[in-house]
Structures are given as C-alpha cells and as structure tokens.
C-alpha cells in the first residue's frame, strides 16, 4: 500500500508541474520550447489548470492518513 501512495504522490507532482507548464504556454508567459504548438492558445491554459487540479487531488489523496 505504501508503494501505491508514493506512486500517486510522484505522478501527482509531475501532473501539477506539467499543468503549470501548459498554463504558462497557453497564456504566452512561458515561451519554451520555441517550436511548441501550444504557445498563445488559451485552451491549453484551461487544460493545464484541469491537469494541475487532478495532480493536486492525487497529492492530497496520497498524503492523507
């Protein structure tokens, strides 16, 4: 059971980081990589917010109990 919690924690943190990157690219704040198709497209900021929220829920769930 401890392995499942650790896996949820790691995947949750990675999902939050990726979601924040997508938010930054969608809002044209983060312009890396320069060839990304997501730069300046607001729908990616919404998708990033959703992914970051799912990641935060995974972290929260893995840390309870």
C-alpha positions as CSV (number, residue, x, y, z in Angstrom):
1,X,0.0,0.0,0.0
2,X,2.9,2.3,0.7
3,X,4.2,1.9,-2.9
4,X,0.8,3.0,-4.2
5,X,0.8,6.1,-2.1
6,X,4.3,7.0,-3.2
7,X,3.4,6.4,-6.9
8,X,0.3,8.6,-6.5
9,X,2.5,11.3,-4.9
10,X,5.1,11.3,-7.7
11,X,2.6,11.2,-10.5
12,X,0.5,13.9,-8.8
13,X,3.6,16.2,-8.5
14,X,4.5,15.6,-12.2
15,X,0.9,16.3,-13.3
16,X,0.9,19.6,-11.4
17,X,4.2,20.6,-12.9
18,X,3.1,19.7,-16.4
19,X,-0.2,21.5,-15.8
20,X,1.6,24.7,-14.8
21,X,3.8,24.5,-17.9
22,X,0.7,24.2,-20.1
23,X,-0.9,27.2,-18.3
24,X,2.2,29.3,-18.9
25,X,2.4,28.3,-22.5
26,X,-1.3,28.8,-23.1
27,X,-1.1,32.3,-21.6
28,X,2.1,33.0,-23.6
29,X,4.1,33.5,-20.4
30,X,6.5,30.6,-21.0
31,X,7.8,30.5,-24.5
32,X,9.7,27.2,-24.2
33,X,10.2,25.3,-26.3
34,X,10.0,27.9,-29.1
35,X,8.5,25.4,-31.6
36,X,5.6,24.4,-29.3
37,X,2.2,24.4,-30.9
38,X,0.6,25.4,-27.5
39,X,2.1,28.9,-27.3
40,X,-0.5,31.6,-27.0
41,X,-3.5,29.3,-27.3
42,X,-5.8,29.8,-24.3
43,X,-7.5,26.4,-24.4
44,X,-4.1,24.9,-23.2
45,X,-4.3,27.1,-20.1
46,X,-7.7,25.6,-19.3
47,X,-6.4,22.1,-19.9
48,X,-3.3,22.8,-17.8
49,X,-5.5,24.1,-15.0
50,X,-7.5,20.8,-15.1
51,X,-4.4,18.7,-15.2
52,X,-2.8,20.6,-12.3
53,X,-6.1,20.2,-10.3
54,X,-6.1,16.5,-10.9
55,X,-2.4,16.3,-9.8
56,X,-3.2,18.3,-6.7
57,X,-6.0,15.9,-5.8
58,X,-3.7,13.0,-6.3
59,X,-1.1,14.6,-4.0
60,X,-3.8,15.3,-1.4
61,X,-5.1,11.8,-1.6
62,X,-1.7,10.3,-1.2
63,X,-0.8,12.4,1.8
64,X,-4.0,11.7,3.8
65,X,-3.9,9.1,6.5
